[in-house]
Amino acid sequence: MADTSLFIRRKLSIKALVLAASLGVAGMRASASPITWNGGSGTSANWTDGNNWVGGNPPQPGDSLTFDGTTQTTNTDDFAAGTNFAGITIASTAGAFTLGGANSINLSG
């Protein structure tokens, strides 16, 4: 009887580990993902507006930001003060950008 109980506990522990691992992987996002500004929003020039970024999603902390194009070249960092990004690049094909906003950011890349 003790052997069966031990087997069941081990089987449940393995299932719990597999579930925890799969949940962790599903919720993960690659760090320092490159994301490019296209200024495509018709309503704002805010960094948190996903329509201003290629792919339709705003950057996440840790992403590497590239500003390109000639649309909404004066824009606003409206992220919380101290938000960390991997870096900022102005593409060689970009117009003259003014990156505005009252909040500071941290660059780690």
JONOR-V930706 format. One record per residue. RES is the residue in one small letter. PHI is phi as a letter, one per 20 degrees, with the letter a starting at -180 (NA if undefined). OMEGA is omega in whole degrees, 0 to 359 (NA if undefined). Layout:
((RES | PHI | OMEGA) (RES | PHI | OMEGA))
//
This chain:
((m | NA | 180) (a | f | 179) (d | f | 180) (t | f | 180) (s | f | 178) (l | f | 179) (f | f | 180) (i | f | 179) (r | f | 179) (r | f | 181) (k | f | 179) (l | f | 179) (s | f | 179) (i | f | 178) (k | f | 180) (a | f | 178) (l | f | 179) (v | f | 179) (l | f | 180) (a | f | 180) (a | f | 181) (s | f | 177) (l | f | 179) (g | f | 179) (v | f | 181) (a | f | 182) (g | e | 183) (m | e | 175) (r | c | 180) (a | g | 179) (s | f | 179) (a | l | 176) (s | f | 176) (p | f | 179) (i | c | 187) (t | d | 176) (w | f | 172) (n | c | 178) (g | m | 188) (g | f | 181) (s | f | 176) (g | e | 186) (t | d | 181) (s | b | 173) (a | d | 182) (n | e | 178) (w | f | 181) (t | e | 178) (d | e | 183) (g | g | 180) (n | f | 178) (n | e | 185) (w | c | 176) (v | g | 181) (g | n | 175) (g | m | 179) (n | c | 178) (p | f | 177) (p | f | 175) (q | d | 176) (p | g | 181) (g | n | 180) (d | f | 175) (s | d | 187) (l | e | 174) (t | c | 177) (f | d | 184) (d | b | 176) (g | n | 182) (t | c | 180) (t | d | 181) (q | l | 181) (t | f | 169) (t | d | 187) (n | c | 190) (t | c | 170) (d | f | 179) (d | d | 173) (f | f | 177) (a | g | 178) (a | g | 178) (g | n | 177) (t | g | 183) (n | e | 172) (f | c | 183) (a | f | 180) (g | r | 176) (i | c | 178) (t | c | 170) (i | d | 184) (a | f | 180) (s | f | 180) (t | e | 184) (a | e | 170) (g | f | 178) (a | f | 183) (f | e | 168) (t | c | 180) (l | e | 185) (g | d | 179) (g | p | 183) (a | e | 185) (n | e | 176) (s | e | 173) (i | c | 175) (n | d | 177) (l | d | 185) (s | d | 185) (g | d | NA))
//
